[in-house]
Amino acid sequence: MAKSTTSRTTTTSRSAPKTSSAATSSKTTKEEAAKSAVTSQPKPVVVTDSTRVVSDPALKKKELIDAVVERSGIKKKDAKPVIEAMLAILGQTLADGRELNLQPLGKVKINRAKDVQGGKVLVTKIRQSNRVPSPSQEAAE
């Protein structure tokens, strides 16, 4: 049995002994393949995005009010009654079975409605356009 030693590992071969030049070329080919495999892998990307981390997927009224205050620059005491009145109107409109067409939110269409204990279940479809304006685009308009 012939043993060839390298700086990394010791291998044992049961086949015919290799010549030193063949072992060296095999060794360099394996090392080159290992190096190319390491370099061909994409480097990890570190994301340093300053977007908010949302702990709950549902948007609550308080969070909506805070976002409107932040985006518009008006005082919270001025924004809160307006937002609450708007939500009441939207809720009543849906309860009446009417569709909403409020861009960039989209077109809200009621597919099914079912009266249940303590309220109503509305199954809706919301269709948004492909182009939803960013906050900077809305400010320019």
C-alpha positions in Angstrom: 0.0 0.0 0.0 1.3 3.4 -0.9 0.6 6.4 1.3 0.9 9.9 0.0 0.9 12.7 2.5 -0.1 16.2 1.9 -0.2 19.2 4.2 -4.0 18.7 4.6 -4.8 15.0 4.9 -3.3 11.6 4.6 -4.9 9.3 2.1 -4.5 5.6 1.6 -4.8 4.1 -1.9 -5.3 0.4 -2.7 -4.6 0.9 -6.4 -1.2 0.8 -8.0 1.2 3.3 -6.6 1.3 6.6 -8.4 4.4 8.3 -9.5 5.2 11.5 -7.6 4.5 13.7 -10.7 1.1 12.2 -11.1 0.3 12.6 -7.4 1.4 16.3 -7.6 -0.6 17.1 -10.6 -3.6 15.4 -9.1 -3.1 17.3 -5.9 -2.9 20.7 -7.6 -5.9 19.9 -9.7 -8.0 19.1 -6.6 -6.7 22.2 -4.9 -7.5 24.4 -7.9 -11.0 22.9 -8.1 -11.5 23.5 -4.4 -10.3 27.1 -4.7 -12.5 27.8 -7.8 -15.5 26.3 -5.9 -14.9 28.7 -3.0 -14.4 31.7 -5.2 -17.5 30.8 -7.4 -19.8 31.0 -4.4 -21.5 34.4 -4.0 -20.3 36.4 -1.1 -22.9 37.1 1.6 -24.7 40.4 1.4 -25.1 42.5 4.5 -28.4 44.3 4.4 -28.4 47.6 6.3 -31.9 48.7 5.5 -33.5 51.2 7.9 -37.1 50.0 7.3 -39.3 49.3 10.3 -39.6 45.8 11.6 -43.2 44.9 11.9 -43.9 42.6 14.8 -47.6 42.1 13.9 -48.6 41.7 10.3 -51.9 43.6 10.8 -51.8 47.4 10.6 -53.5 48.8 13.7 -55.2 52.1 14.0 -52.5 53.6 16.3 -49.8 52.5 13.8 -51.8 54.0 10.9 -52.2 57.3 12.7 -48.4 57.4 13.6 -47.5 56.7 10.0 -49.8 59.4 8.6 -48.4 61.9 11.1 -44.8 61.0 10.1 -45.5 61.1 6.4 -47.6 64.3 6.4 -45.9 66.3 9.1 -49.2 67.4 10.7 -49.8 67.1 14.4 -51.2 63.9 15.8 -54.1 65.7 17.5 -55.1 67.1 14.1 -54.7 63.8 12.2 -56.4 61.4 14.6 -60.0 62.7 14.2 -59.7 62.8 10.4 -58.4 59.2 10.2 -61.1 57.9 12.5 -63.8 59.7 10.5 -62.3 58.2 7.3 -62.2 54.7 8.7 -65.8 55.0 9.9 -66.9 56.1 6.4 -65.0 53.3 4.7 -66.4 50.7 7.2 -70.0 52.0 6.6 -69.5 52.0 2.8 -68.4 48.3 2.9 -71.2 47.4 5.3 -73.7 48.9 2.8 -72.3 46.6 0.1 -70.7 49.3 -2.0 -67.4 49.0 -3.8 -64.4 51.3 -3.1 -62.1 52.7 -5.7 -59.4 54.4 -3.8 -56.1 54.6 -5.5 -53.3 53.8 -4.6 -55.1 51.4 -2.2 -56.9 49.9 -5.1 -60.4 48.8 -6.0 -62.1 46.9 -3.3 -64.9 44.6 -4.5 -67.1 42.6 -2.1 -67.4 39.0 -3.4 -69.5 37.5 -0.5 -71.1 38.8 2.7 -72.4 36.7 5.6 -74.1 37.9 8.7 -72.6 36.2 11.8 -73.1 36.7 15.5 -71.7 40.1 16.5 -71.1 41.4 13.0 -70.6 40.6 9.3 -68.0 38.7 7.4 -67.0 40.3 4.1 -65.0 38.4 1.5 -63.4 41.0 -0.6 -61.0 41.3 -3.6 -58.6 44.2 -3.8 -57.1 45.0 -7.1 -54.1 47.3 -7.2 -52.5 48.9 -10.2 -49.0 47.8 -11.0 -47.7 51.3 -10.3 -48.0 52.2 -6.6 -46.5 55.6 -6.0 -43.7 56.0 -3.5 -44.0 58.6 -0.7 -41.7 61.0 -2.6 -43.9 60.7 -5.7 -47.0 61.4 -3.7 -45.4 64.5 -2.2 -44.6 65.8 -5.6 -48.2 65.6 -6.8 
